[in-house]
Amino acid sequence: MSYPDPKGIQDLIVLNFCPKDTIDRRSKVDRVPYRGWANLPIADFIEVPPKKRKKYKHLLEKVKVLIATPGNVVDYNILQDHIIKYAKAFGAGSMLFDRYNATQLVTNLEDAGLNMLQFAQTTMYYSHPTKEFEKLALSGKLRTGGNPILAWCLTGCGLYIDPNENVRPSKKHSTKRIDPIIAAVMAQAGILSKEEVDKKQSAYNDDGKEFYA
């Protein structure tokens, strides 16, 4: 997730992973084309200006909208490699993470030089970035390149609202998988935690700017 550009538009790249051996089963359960997504080049859904294409060529070649890892569980080594490659290429300011089952991955990413920040999985912490993410999506200021998985998740994403009107994406209240939405909201929390956000530029428009993931 990039900082807003002068028009308030933010760029979002979503990397989705799925165990290769479970693709057919998930397709039947969710009634969506997982195998088709695993053959779609992610380059078709990233709006990078032509002059930037060469710089990011190594991030676009052979990478698919759905990254299928060998076996029946996600290969965290492949996940880790992609995180490091994309974070360093785009100059990620920080990586926000949910600590559940993430200890070894976080340690490895820190060893690779990434700034890892734990994000508390509470409604209070999710509320502000969730509302801001919703504003971006509804106002047309969230630039995703038309990523089909993200679009599918958004159409079925439900919210939990507590008595104090704090909100958060809720798997319980959703009709589809929403993991990419949750990750995007966490990235938005990182953006909002920085000062003078309105003076920042899109990561695609300025080589020196940071983004959050």
N, C-alpha and C positions, 0 to 999 in steps of 0.2 A: 504494500500500500504506500503510495507516494504522498508527499505534501500537496496541498492544493496549489494549482497554478493561478495566475492572476484572475482567471474567470471562476475560480472556486472548484475546478474540476480535479478529481483525484483518480489516478491510475491504479488499477488492481489486477495483479496477476495471481491466479490460483493454480497451485500444483496439487493434483489429486492422485492418490495412490490406491491401488487395489491388488490383492493377491491374484495372480493370473488364474490359479486353479478354481477360484470362486466366481469368476466373471459370468459364466452361464447361469449359475444358480441365482446370483444377484439380479441378473437381467430378468429372470422369470418372476422373482419376488417383487422387484420394484417396477417391472414393466417398462423399462427404459433400455436403450441400446448400449450397454457397457462395452461390448465387443467393438461396436462401431466407434465409440469414444476413444477406445484404445488404439484406433487406427487413424484418428484425426490429428494432424500436425498442430501443435500449440501455436505455431507461427501464424496460423490463419486467424487466431483470436487474440493477438497482441498488437495493439495499435502503436507500432514503433515507426517514427518518421523514417523515410528512406535513407537519409544521411546517417541514421543511427544503426541501420540494419547490419552493416559490416561489423560494428563494434560488438553487437549482441548475437552475432551469427552462431557462436558456439553454444548459446543458450537455446537457440531455436531449432537447430538441426537435430533431427531424429527424436525430439521430445514430443510426446503425445499429450492430448488433452487429459487422458486418463493414463497414468503411468502404471503398467501392469508389472508387478515384481514376481519372480519365479516362486512357485510353491503355493501353499494355502494360507500363509500369513504374510503380512507386509514385511519385506526385507528392510530393516532399519539402516543397514549400511548404504543401501541405495537412496533411501530417504535422506540420510545424513549428507551424502555426496551432493545431492541436488540442492539442499539447503545452503551448504557452504558455497557452492558455485554461484547460485543466484544472489545470495546475500553479499558476497564480495564484488560481484559484477555491478550491482546497483548501489553499493555503498550503504548497506542497511545500518541505520543508527543503532538499533537494538532488535532483539528477537524476544517477543513475549511468549511465555509458555505456561501450560497447565502442568503442575508438578506430578500429576498422577502417572505413574509408570514411566517417568521421563528422566530419572536420575542419570542413567548412563549416557543417554543421548545428549542431555544438557552438558554433562562433563566433557564429552567429546567435542561438542560445538564450542565450548569455552576454550578448550585446548587448541582449537583451530583459530582462535582469536575473535570469536563473535561475542558481543555483549548480550548476555542472557538475563532477562528480567522476568521474575515470576509474576503471573497475573492471578490474583485471588478469584476463585470461581464462585463468587457470591453475586446475588442480584444487585446489590448496591454498587459494586464495581462495574458491572456490566451495563447499568442503566444509561448513563450519559453517552458512552460510545454507541450503544444500540440505537438510541434516538437519533444521534448524528448520522449513523450509517443509514438509517431509514430515510432521513432527509435527503441524503446524497442520492439514494436509489430512486426516490419519488420525484426528485427535481431534475433527473437526467444528468447529474454531475458526477456519477460514478462510471468511469470509463473502463469497461471490462473486455471490449473487443467482441462482445456477444458470446462469451464462453458458454456453451450449452449446458454444462454441468451446473455452473453457478446459477444460470437462468432457471433450470429445473428445481434446484434447491430453494430458490427465492419464492417460487410459486406455491410451495408447500410449507414455508416457514411460519410457525406459530410463536406467539410471545406469552411468557408468564408475566403477570402484573401483580405486584404485591400490594398490601393495603396502603402503602405510602406512594403508590403509583410509580415505583421503580420497575423497570422492565428488563427482560433479557430473552434471547432466543431460547426456546424450550423444545427439546426433543419430544417430550411428553405431549405437548400441544401442537406438534407438527405432523403433517401427513406424509412427509418425505424426509430423506436424510438431509441434515443441515450442517454437517461438520465444516464444510467450506465457509458457510455463513458465520459460524462461531469463530473460526480462525480470522476471518476478515474483520469482525467486530473487535477482536483482541488487538489486531493491527491498528485499527482506528483508535483504540485506547492509547496506543503508543504515540500516535500523531497528536492527539489532544493533550498529552502530558507535556508537550514541548511548548515553549513560549514563542510568541510572534509567528504563529502558524501562517497567518495571512501574508507574511513577507516571503514565504518559501515558494519554490518553484517545483513543478513536476519533475520527477526523476528522469523522465524522457527528454525534457527540454533543457536541462542544465546538468552537466557532468558532475558538478560539485555538490549537488543536493543529495540528501539522504532519504531513505524510505524505511518503513517498518513492516515486519512480517510476523 
